[in-house]
């Protein structure tokens, strides 16, 4: 990669060295940033510019322990130290001892990317390889985000974007701009390595910026493919954008599976202002976990991505607790493209369904902070739908979905006070129509006919599973278990899950499918405190009660709703006496519990008297 002159970075480095220059301890400066930002080139140029000021300059390859040991051996030999026959540990000891007694040296640790994976963070690198004293400077390049402190000055390249003029010089190499060079710069996110590779392609293929855009704007994956790049520009470039980041992706996958899944999700969303809350509220569903995990686990995953410079995390202190913008992520557009490049189509479809479900959960029409929530999420809705449109082989049945989200986003730039009506329109459009499109896309990839059982008339807060149960489309649910399962525990505006509807309307088979295969939570209460059992008791759905008896599912049979009514009381109140008998005789409901001063049995007696009186009145 060619060097990019960025004066502001060298000013920061010079200032860092001059600060507390009388200190007798080595000065540590960390140059960090995303792979492809040109950290090594900046460090190399810094060495060249300052060769007159340092008596000794040592370059240490810090990719691995073996590389470091080899670098220390080379330094020791240059210094003429007595290391013949010594093992690597002794060689490092001799070299650091010499540095501690000397001054006027610059020690560069390049590509120190693997050390934060140790339990002691960067302390291992410092403890084993850094001199503890001596009048010198240690410059470390890394993708990892180390915290600044009194013993570490951090220069973060991710916070210093190269300006358009510098980027254009790197891209054009003195060639002519036909008016589209800046568009290439923006498409590649001002990333030096990406611009350098694009420059090589422009030069070797003798194409104009406009021709480059025509070739790659809608096929950026080809530009990232290492094999394709090698075919086009030869072996002069040992690294592409993709190969640079692939190491980070692999390390993250080994270190933290949730972080690996999180970066995949982020790849489908708008690259700026991604609320961590989008994943926080549905951690289990979003990351396919077998158990509930605290939100701190998700935050650790996000922090790992930040540590590897794959995302930036912003947590303003002035934001309210319920504001989605209180904790947001930012990602480079090419990082997103590189992630998507690695994913297979079924993987993409599954991830999109998870994100649609998560967005549905966040976009609540009745939320009192709807304008702020709309402002936070509409750009991500729009971007996700555009992604689906690109990789899905099926056309969207309702093209107004994209037009609507485009309009909503554009309006959002100038009008933060979105109405609740707009909110209620967006949620069903995203969840229902786009989910339909995804179902059909997945059916197409599996060589089967897409489902035709979707209604065009739907409630704004219902997921496709709510609708399918309400409309009795059981065959559709059975045929598309994988697609519907993701919505199993999502709640409508009244807090009711699909299982609440199944308890109210469904037959034995539906209830069994929901609980056994969809792992629907039978204990969830709605906004009125009613569980699916309350719904079944009140509606007289004897099939639901039989299922509980047959499978021995543990449920609190005496749990009261917000009006202090247990299921038995509701069954009697609704005159569902068969259900009441099953609750009493088979499930052991407590008949002595009082609601408004009456037990269920006392209520039954009162109902019988009323019915008798009404019957006698009728005869007379």
N, C-alpha and C positions, 0 to 999 in steps of 0.2 A: 504493500500500500504506500502511495506517495504521501509525503509530508504536507500538512495543511498549516500554513502560518496563521496562528491565532494569538495576537499580541496580548489580549486580556488574560489569557491563561499563563503566559510567561511572566506577566506582571504579578499575578497572584503567587507564583512560585518564588520569584525574587523577593517579594514582600515577606513571604513565609520564612525564607532563609535569613533575612535581615532582622526579623523580630527576635529579641532576646539573644543577640549574636554573641554576647559575653558568656553565655551558658557553657559550662565545661562538659555537659552531657551531649551525646549525639542528638541532632535534631531529626525527627521523623516526619516526613511529608507523604501523605497518601494521595495518589492520583487515581481516582476511581470513576467508573462509568460503564455504560452498556458496551458489550463487545461490538467492535467496529467503530468506536468513537475516535480511535487513533492515539490511545494512551502510550503505547510503546514508541510510536514515532515522535510524540511530544517529549518523552523521556530521553530519547536518543538525541533529538535536537537540543535539548537542554544541556546534555553532556557536551555536545559540540560547541555550543555558545559559551560555555563556562570552563573550557579546558585550560585557559590561562590562569584561572583562579584556584584550581585544585591540583595539588601535586600528584594525587593518585585518583584515578577513576576506575571503579570495578563494576562490571555488568554481570549480575547473577541471574541465571535462568531459574525461575522459581516455580515452574510448572509442577515439578515433582521433587521428592527428596533426592532421587538419583541425579537429577539435573542440577540441583543446588550443590550437592557434594562434588560433582564434576567442576562446577564453577568455582567453588572454594579451592579446589586443588589447583586449578589454573592460576588463581590469584596468589596462592602460596608460592607456586613455582616462580611467578614473576617477581615476587618479593625476595626470593632466594632463601626461603625458610627451610629448615632441616626436616623435611617430611618424608624422605625416602623410606619406604617400607612401613609407613604409618597407616593405621586404618582411618576411614573417613571422619570419625568422631574426633580423633586427635588432630587431623588436618584442620578441621573447623575450629578447634580450640586454639591451635597455634595462630591461625589467621586472625581470629577475633581478639586474641591477646595482643597481637601486634597493633591492630587498629586502636585498641583501648589506650595504648601508650603513645599513639601518634596523633597528628592533626593534619588538616588540609586534605582530607579525603572525601570522596563522594561514592557512596555504595548504592547501586540501583538493584532492587529486587523486582524483576519483570514477570508479569503474569502470575502473581501470588494469589491464585483463585481458589485453591483447595483447602486453605487452612482454617476457615471458619467452620468447616464441617466437623472439626474436632471439638470435643466437649469443652475445651478450654479456649475456644474462639481463636483470636489471632495471637494469644499468649504463647502458643507452641512455637510459632515462627520467631517471635521475639526472644523466647527463652533459649532456643537451640542455635539460632543463627545470627542474632543481632549482637554487636558489641555493646557492652553495658556502660562504657564511658568512652572518652576521647572526643577531640574537637573535630567532628565531621558531620556529614549530612547523609541520612538514609532516605532514599526516594523509592517508594513502592508503588507499582502499578497493579491494579486489581479491579475485577468486576464487582467485588464485594464491598458493601457499604459499612466501613468502620466508623465509629462515632468519633467526632473531634473531641480533643481534650488538651490538657496542658502538655502532654507528651506526644500528641499526634495532631498535626495540622492537615485537614482534609480539603482537597480541591476536587470538587465533584463536577465532572464534565457534563453530566446530564442536566445540570442547571445553567450551563453556558452554551447556548445554541449558536452554531456558526451562522454568520449573517449571509444574506443572499449573495452579496458580491464575492465573498470567499468561496461559497458553494459553487457559484457559476464558473469561477476560475478553475476549480478542481474538476468540474464536469467537462468543460469545453476544451481544455488543454490548448488554448489559443485558437480553436476552431470558431466557426461562425454560428451565431445564434439566429435561427429562423423565426424566433418569437415564441418557441415552446420550451426553451431550456429551463426557465423558471418553473414551469409545470412539472418537469422531471424532478427538479430539486424538491418540490413540495410533495410529489408522489412518494419520493424516497425518504421523506422526513428529515432532510438535511444531514443524513448519516454519512460520515466521511467514507467509510469502506464501501457502502452501497453506491455512492457517487463515483468513487474511483473505478469500480467495476463497470458502471454504466459508461464512464469515459472510455474505458478500454474497448467496450463493444462499439461505441460510436466511431472510434478511431479505426479499429480493425475491419469492421463491416462497412465503413465509409457511408454511414447513414446519417441523416439529419435528426435533430431532436424530435421533429414531427413524426418521422418514420419510426423512431424508437418508441414514442408514445403509442403509435398505432400497433406496434408489435407487442408491447408489454403492458399497456394500461389495463387491459381486461384479461391479462394472462401473466400476472406478476409472479405466479408460482414457477413458471419456466425460467424467469430471471434468477430465482433463488436456487434452482436445481444445480447442485455441484457438478454433476455429469454434463449437463447442458452447457454450463459456463465453460468447463474445460474444453468441450468440443468447439466452442466459439472463439475463445481467446487463448487456448493452449495452457501450458503449465506455468506461465509467468505469475499466476495468482494462485498460491497454495490454499488460500482460504476464500470462501464466499461468505455472504451474510449468513447463510444457513449453517455452514460448517462451524462458524465462529460461535453461534448460539447453541448448536446441538449439544455441545459439551455441558453447558449450563442446564439445558432441559433434562439431560440424562442424570445429572447429579441431583437435581431437584426431585426427579421421580424416585430415586433411591432413598433420598433423605426424608421425603414427606409426600405421601400419595395425595393428600388433600391439596397441597400446594400445586401439584401437577394437574389435578382436576380443575383447580381454580384458574390457572393460567389458560386452560382450554376454554373454560366458560368466558373468560375475559376476551378471548380472541373473536367472539361473535358480537361483542357489544361496541358501542361508540367508544373510541379510545380515550376520551377525556371524561373526568368527573364520574367515574363508575362507583356508585354507592356500595360500600361493603355490606350495608343493611340488606341489599338484594339477596345475598347468600346467607346472612345471619339468621333470618327468621325461618328458613327451611333447610337447615344444614343437612339433616338426615336424608331428605329427598334429593337435594342437589348433588350430594356426593355419594349416594348409594351406601350409606353406612348401616350397619346392623344394630347400632345402639345410638342413643342420644349423646351428644357431646356438647360441652360448654362452648359459648361463643369465643372464649379465649383460645380455643384450638384453631378456630378459623382465623383469628387475628395473628396467631403464630405462623400459620400458612402464608398469610398475606405478607407478613414481615420477612419470611424467607425469600419470597419473590423480590421484595425490596432489596434485601441483602445482596441478591445476585444481579441487581440493577435491571431486572426485566420489567419492573414497574416502579413508579414513584407513588408514595403514599402521603396524602395530605390530611392532616387532622387539625383544622382551625379551632382555636380555643373559644371563639365567640359564637359558635353554633349551638343551638338548643339540642337537647338530648334526642328529641323525636325528628330532628332534621336529617334527611338522608345524606346531606352534604357534610355531615359532621365527621365522616371518615370515608375518604374517596381514593380511588386508584387511577393512575394515568399510565398508559402503555404506548410504546412506539408502534406506529402502524405496521412497520415491517416485522416486528415481533409477532403481531397478530397473524400476519400472512404466513410467517414461517411455521407457526403452530398449526394453522389450518392445512398447510402443505403436508404435514405429517399425519393428519387424521383421515381415516377411511370414511366413506359416505354413511354407513350405518352408525358410526360413532358420532358423526356430525348431526344426524337426525335425532339421535337420543339426547345429545347435549342441547339442541334447540328446544326440544320438548320440555326439558328440565327448566330452561330459562324462561320459556313461555309461562309455565306454571308458576315460577317464582315472580315474574312480572305481574301475573294475575293477582297473586297474593298481595303485592305491594300497592296495586292500583285499585283502591277501594273507593267506590263512588260516594260512600257516606262519610268518608274521612273529613274531619274538620280542617285538616291542613291540605286539602286536595290540590290547591294551586301550587304549593311548594313541592308536593310529591309529583305532580304533573311535570313541573319544570325539571325535576331531577331525572325522571324516567322516560319521558317521551323520546329524547334523542336515541336512547338505547332500544326502544321499541322499533323505531324506524330503521335503525341500523341492522337489527336482528332480522327483520322482515326482508331487507335488501339482501342479506346473506342467504336467507332461505331461497329467495328468488333465483340467486345465482347458481346454487348447486342442485336444486330440486328439478327433476325431469318433468314435473307436472305443472301446467299453468294454474295460476290462482283463479278460482271460480268468480271471485268478486274483486276485480282490479282496483276498485275504489279503496281497498285496504291500504295500498301504498300511497295513493293520492291523499287519503285522509291523514295518514301519519305525517306525510310531507307538509301538509297544510298546518297540522297541529304544531309541528316543530317550528315552522316558520313564524307562526303566530306567537309562539313562546318566546322568540327573541325580543319581541316588543311588548308583550302582554303577559306578565307573570300571574295576573289574577284570573287563572282559568276557572271556568264555571264548573259546577258539579255535573251539569248536563254533558259537557265535553268529556268529563271523566268517565261518565257512565257509558258513553259511546265507545271510548277507546278500549276499555277493558274487554267487552265481549268480542270486539273485532279482532283484537290480538289473540285472545285465548281460543275462541271458537273457530273463526274462519281460518286462521293460520294453522291451528291444530288440525283442522280438516285437511288442509293442504299437505301438512307433514304426513298425516296418515296415508294419504293417497300416494305421496312420493315414496314412502317406505314400501307400500304395497307394490308399486311399480318395480322397485329394485328387487323384490322377491318374486316377481313374475306372476302375481295374482291380481284379480280385479279389485279396484279400490271400492271402499264401502260407499253405499248409496243411501244409507239410512240417517243422514244428517238433516235436521230440520232447519229451514231458513228462518224460523220464528223461535227466538230463544230469549231467555231471561238474561239481563245484562251481567249478572253476577254469577251465573252458572258456568261450570266447566263442562266440556263435552260429556264427562261421565255423569254429572247431574242430569243433563238432558237425556242421555240414553236410558237411564233408570226411570225418569219421569215418563218418558214416552214408550217404555216397554221394549226398547230395542235390545233385547237380551242376546239374540244371536250375534248382533254386531259386537257386543262387549266380549262374548266368548271368542269370536274370531280375531279380535284385536286386543287381547289381554295386555300385551306388552305396551301398547300405545295408551290404553286407558289407565293402566295401573298407577302411573305417575300422579294422577289426580285424586287418588284414593282418600287422602286426608285433608284436601283443600276445602275451605269453608265459604259458604255464600254470604250475602250481606247480613243474614240473621245468624251466622255462625254455624250453619248446618252443613255437615259433610254429605257426600253421596250415600253413606251408610244410613244417615237419618232418613233419606228418601226411600232407601231400600227397606228400612224398618216400617215405613209408612205404607208403601205401595208394593214392594217386591215380594216375590215368592221364595220358597225355601232355597231353590238353586241359586238365585241371585245373592241372597244373604250369605250362603255358604261360600260362593265365589269371592264376595267382598272380604269376608273375614279370613278365609283360609289362603287364598291365592294373592289377593291384593293387600293383605295384612292391614286392613282398615282398623283403626282404633275404635273399639267398641265403647270406650269410656269417655269419649269427647262430649262435652256439654256445649249446647248452643248458647246464644245470648240470653235465653230464658232459663238456663241451667238444665235443660232437658237432654238426656242421652238418647241414643237410638232406642233403648229399651222403653223410655218414657213415650216415645213416638209410637212404638208398636203397641203398647198397652192402651193408649188413648184411641188409636185408629182401629184396634181390634185385629191386628195382623198376627193371627195365631201361628202362622208359618215361622215367624221370627222367634216366637217363644219356644216352639218345638225344636228349632235349631239349637237354642241355648241348652235345652234339656238333653238333646241327643249328643252334642259334642262336649258337654261338660265345661263350657267356657265360663271362666270366673268373671262375675260381674256383681257389682254392689246392687242387690235386688231391692234394697230399701233406700237407695239414694234419693234425696229430695231435690226438686227443682227450686227455682227462686221464689215460688209461691208455697214452698213447704210441702209439695205434693209428691209422694212416692209413686212408683208405677202402679201399685195396687189401687191406690186411691183414684188415680186417673182412669183406670179400667172400669171401676165401679161407677164413677161419675159419668163416664160415657156409655154406661150400661153394656159393657163388653164382658158379660158374666163368664163366658167360656175362658176368656183370657184371665180373668180374675181367679177362677178356680185353678188354672194351671200355675199361676203365680203363687197361690197359697199351697196347693197340694204337692206340686212337683219341684218348685224352686224355693219353697220355704219362706215366703214373704211374711213379714211381721204384721199381723192384723191389728196390733194394739197401738200402732203409731197414729197420732192424732194430727189432723190438719184443720185449722180453724175450729179447734175444740171437738172435732168428731173423728172417730176412727172410720176406716173404710166400711166396716160392718154396720156402724150406726148410720152412715150415709146410705148404705144399701137399704136399710129398713125405712129410712125416710123416703127414698125413691119409690119403694114398693107401696107405701101408704099413699103417696101422691098418685101413683098409677091406679090404685084401687079406687080412690076418690074420683078420679077422672072417668073411670069406667062406669061407676055408679051414676055419676052426673049425666053421662051419655045415655044410659038406659032411661032415666027419668025424663 
